[in-house]
Amino acid sequence: MSQRILSFAVLWIFLGISLFIFGVHAGVFAIVLLAFFTQLELYQLFDKMGLKPIKNIGLAAGVVITLGSYYLGDLNSGSDLFMLSFVILALLIISLDLKAGRLSSFMPTLFGLFYVPFLMHFLIKIVKLAEENAQITELGTPTGIFLAVWLVAVAKCTDVGGLLVGMRFGRTPLSIISPKKTYEGAAGGIVFSMLVGIILAAVFHKYVPETLTWWRFALIAIPISITSVASDLVESAFKRQAGVNDSGKIIPGIGGIFDLTDSLILTSPLGYLLFKFTVFS
């Protein structure tokens, strides 16, 4: 438990220093790296399930989608880059698989591309959204960075709050997929994430758009928090089917990169949509 909290604190300190020194570029490259290793670990879980994703091709397409979402100008990673990557990847996989008389690589490779880099690239799109609507926020990029970091903090603090509350008050199992999770812990995680969201908005108020009052932050935190729990359970289901406890062992007390990013995958597109229609509409 203490090792998990220490790793959590170190990662946040490192992210804060990187953003302070390198600005948005540090955030973009952090997401690119996190998506890359998350996708790799998902493919490794698929291997353990007996599936055969083509890792190199899928990972290369994932980097194009995440990196290109900020640096390729008018191209839209959510449609242009993703669809182009999807079609090219599908053709390559079909060509390779048909030589062996099967399509065993098709679904796991394409699912990994969609589920990780495509969904996670919406964190970068939040920054782009703020830049494109700078007249609304007056700050542009700094506001976008704050909103993306706020989303990550709320999603991850749901897990932290759920763990702390669940250890003390947890009685009712939430899901057979993850027996240690409880309804009491999930409720505590939601409340904790709401408090964290409000505190961050108060501390960094100069980056907050005028339309986002504290109570709106609290309300937005609720679906983000609930979705983060669901996103976490998806990864737990993958690990359960693969017969492993952690997706890796690179982060002390946490496990693999997928164990770190699991709650961000479904919350990233949801957060993008919530900000788009509550702040920038």
C-alpha positions in Angstrom: 0.0 0.0 0.0 2.7 2.5 1.0 4.8 1.6 -2.1 1.7 2.2 -4.3 1.1 5.6 -2.8 4.8 6.5 -3.1 4.9 5.5 -6.8 1.7 7.5 -7.3 3.3 10.6 -5.7 6.6 10.3 -7.6 4.8 9.9 -11.0 2.7 13.1 -10.3 5.8 15.1 -9.2 7.6 14.0 -12.4 4.7 14.9 -14.5 4.4 18.3 -12.9 8.1 19.1 -13.3 8.0 18.0 -16.9 5.0 20.1 -17.8 6.5 23.1 -16.0 9.8 22.8 -18.0 8.6 21.6 -21.4 4.9 22.6 -21.4 2.4 20.9 -23.7 5.1 18.9 -25.5 5.9 17.0 -22.3 2.2 16.1 -21.9 1.9 14.9 -25.5 5.0 12.7 -25.4 3.9 11.3 -22.0 0.6 10.3 -23.5 2.3 8.8 -26.6 4.6 6.7 -24.4 1.9 5.6 -22.0 -0.4 4.6 -24.9 2.5 2.7 -26.6 3.4 0.6 -23.5 -0.3 0.1 -22.6 -1.0 -1.2 -26.1 2.1 -3.4 -25.9 1.0 -4.9 -22.6 -2.5 -5.4 -23.9 -1.1 -7.3 -26.9 1.0 -9.4 -24.4 -2.2 -10.3 -22.5 -3.7 -11.3 -25.8 -0.7 -13.6 -26.4 -1.4 -15.3 -23.1 -5.0 -15.8 -24.1 -3.9 -17.6 -27.2 -4.6 -14.7 -29.6 -1.9 -13.6 -32.1 -1.8 -9.8 -32.5 0.8 -8.4 -34.9 2.5 -6.1 -32.4 4.9 -4.1 -34.5 2.3 -3.0 -37.0 -0.3 -2.2 -34.4 2.1 -0.3 -32.2 3.5 1.8 -35.1 -0.1 2.8 -36.1 -0.8 3.7 -32.5 2.2 6.1 -32.3 1.0 7.7 -35.6 -2.4 8.3 -34.1 -1.3 9.7 -30.7 1.7 11.7 -31.9 -0.1 13.0 -35.0 -3.1 14.2 -33.0 -1.1 17.2 -31.9 1.6 17.6 -34.5 0.0 16.9 -37.9 -1.9 20.1 -38.3 -5.2 19.8 -40.1 -5.3 16.0 -40.0 -7.8 14.8 -37.4 -6.5 11.7 -35.4 -10.1 10.9 -34.5 -11.1 10.3 -38.1 -8.4 10.9 -40.8 -5.4 9.3 -39.1 -7.4 6.5 -37.4 -9.3 5.5 -40.5 -6.2 5.6 -42.6 -4.3 3.5 -40.1 -7.2 1.2 -39.6 -7.6 0.5 -43.4 -3.9 0.0 -44.0 -3.5 -2.1 -40.9 -6.5 -4.3 -41.9 -5.1 -4.8 -45.4 -1.7 -5.8 -44.0 -3.1 -8.2 -41.4 -5.4 -9.8 -43.9 -2.5 -10.2 -46.4 -0.3 -11.8 -43.7 -3.0 -14.0 -42.1 -4.4 -15.3 -45.4 -1.0 -16.7 -46.3 -1.4 -18.9 -43.2 -5.0 -19.6 -44.1 -6.5 -17.9 -41.0 -7.5 -14.5 -39.6 -6.3 -15.0 -36.0 -4.4 -11.6 -35.9 -7.1 -9.5 -37.3 -9.4 -8.7 -34.3 -6.8 -8.5 -31.5 -4.5 -6.2 -33.5 -7.2 -3.8 -34.5 -8.9 -3.9 -31.1 -5.6 -3.0 -29.4 -5.3 0.0 -31.8 -8.8 1.2 -31.1 -9.0 0.6 -27.4 -5.7 2.1 -26.4 -4.1 4.8 -28.6 -7.4 5.9 -30.3 -9.3 6.3 -27.0 -6.3 7.8 -25.1 -5.6 10.4 -27.8 -8.6 12.3 -26.7 -6.5 13.6 -23.8 -4.4 15.4 -26.4 -7.6 16.5 -28.2 -8.7 18.3 -25.0 -5.6 20.5 -25.3 -6.3 21.0 -29.0 -9.9 21.9 -28.3 -8.8 24.6 -25.9 -6.3 26.0 -28.4 -8.9 26.1 -31.1 -11.3 28.0 -28.8 -8.8 30.3 -27.0 -11.2 33.2 -27.3 -13.5 31.4 -24.9 -10.9 30.5 -22.3 -8.5 33.4 -23.0 -5.6 31.1 -22.2 -5.8 28.4 -24.8 -3.0 25.8 -24.3 -2.6 26.3 -20.5 -6.3 25.8 -20.0 -6.2 22.7 -22.2 -3.3 21.3 -20.2 -5.1 21.9 -16.9 -8.3 20.3 -18.1 -6.4 17.2 -19.3 -4.5 16.9 -16.1 -7.7 17.5 -14.1 -9.3 14.6 -15.9 -6.4 12.3 -15.2 -6.3 13.3 -11.6 -10.0 12.7 -11.1 -9.9 9.3 -12.8 -6.8 8.1 -10.8 -8.0 9.6 -7.5 -11.2 7.5 -7.9 -8.9 4.4 -7.7 -6.9 5.8 -4.7 -10.1 6.9 -2.8 -11.8 3.6 -3.6 -8.8 1.7 -2.3 -8.5 3.7 1.0 -12.3 3.7 1.7 -12.7 0.0 0.6 -9.9 -1.2 2.9 -11.7 0.5 5.9 -15.4 0.1 5.1 -15.7 -2.3 2.1 -18.2 -5.0 2.6 -20.2 -5.6 -0.6 -18.2 -7.0 -3.6 -18.6 -4.9 -6.7 -17.8 -7.5 -9.3 -16.5 -11.0 -9.6 -14.0 -9.7 -12.1 -12.2 -7.8 -9.3 -13.2 -9.3 -5.9 -11.3 -6.7 -3.9 -13.4 -3.8 -5.2 -16.6 -3.0 -3.2 -19.6 -0.8 -3.6 -18.5 1.1 -0.5 -15.1 1.7 -1.9 -16.5 2.8 -5.3 -18.8 5.3 -3.6 -15.9 6.6 -1.5 -13.7 6.9 -4.6 -16.4 9.0 -6.4 -16.7 11.4 -3.4 -12.9 11.6 -3.1 -12.5 12.3 -6.8 -15.2 15.1 -6.6 -13.3 16.7 -3.7 -10.0 16.5 -5.6 -11.6 18.0 -8.7 -13.0 20.9 -6.7 -9.6 21.5 -4.9 -7.7 21.5 -8.2 -10.1 23.9 -9.7 -9.7 26.2 -6.7 -5.9 26.0 -6.6 -5.4 26.5 -10.4 -8.4 28.9 -10.8 -6.6 31.1 -13.3 -6.6 28.3 -15.8 -10.3 27.5 -15.3 -12.8 28.8 -17.9 -15.5 31.1 -16.4 -18.2 28.7 -17.5 -16.8 26.0 -15.2 -17.9 26.8 -11.7 -16.9 24.6 -8.8 -20.3 22.8 -8.8 -19.9 22.0 -12.5 -16.5 20.5 -11.8 -18.1 18.4 -9.0 -20.9 17.2 -11.4 -18.5 16.4 -14.2 -16.3 14.4 -11.8 -19.2 12.0 -11.1 -19.5 10.4 -14.6 -15.7 10.5 -15.0 -15.3 8.7 -11.7 -17.9 6.0 -12.5 -16.4 5.5 -15.9 -12.9 5.1 -14.5 -14.2 2.3 -12.3 -15.7 0.6 -15.4 -12.5 1.1 -17.3 -10.5 -0.4 -14.5 -12.8 -3.5 -14.5 -12.2 -4.0 -18.3 -8.5 -4.3 -17.7 -9.1 -6.6 -14.7 -11.2 -8.8 -17.1 -8.3 -9.0 -19.6 -5.9 -10.0 -16.8 -8.3 -12.5 -15.4 -8.7 -14.2 -18.8 -4.9 -14.1 -19.3 -4.3 -15.6 -15.9 -2.1 -12.8 -14.5 -2.4 -10.5 -11.5 -0.6 -7.5 -13.1 0.0 -6.4 -16.7 3.7 -5.9 -15.9 6.1 -5.2 -13.0 7.7 -1.9 -14.1 6.1 0.4 -11.5 6.6 -0.7 -7.8 3.3 -1.1 -6.0 1.3 -0.6 -9.1 2.4 -3.2 -11.7 2.6 -2.5 -15.4 1.8 0.6 -17.5 -1.7 -0.8 -18.3 -2.3 -1.0 -14.5 -1.5 2.7 -14.4 -3.5 3.8 -17.4 -6.5 1.4 -17.2 -8.9 4.0 -15.7 -7.9 6.6 -18.3 -8.9 4.7 -21.4 -12.7 5.1 -21.3 -12.6 8.4 -19.3 -10.5 10.2 -22.0 -13.2 10.3 -24.7 -15.9 10.9 -22.1 -14.0 13.9 -20.6 -13.4 15.3 -24.1 -17.1 15.2 -24.9 -18.1 16.7 -21.5 -15.6 19.6 -21.9 -16.6 20.1 -25.5 -20.3 20.5 -24.7 -20.0 22.3 -21.3 -17.2 24.6 -21.9 -16.6 25.1 -25.7 -20.1 24.8 -27.1 
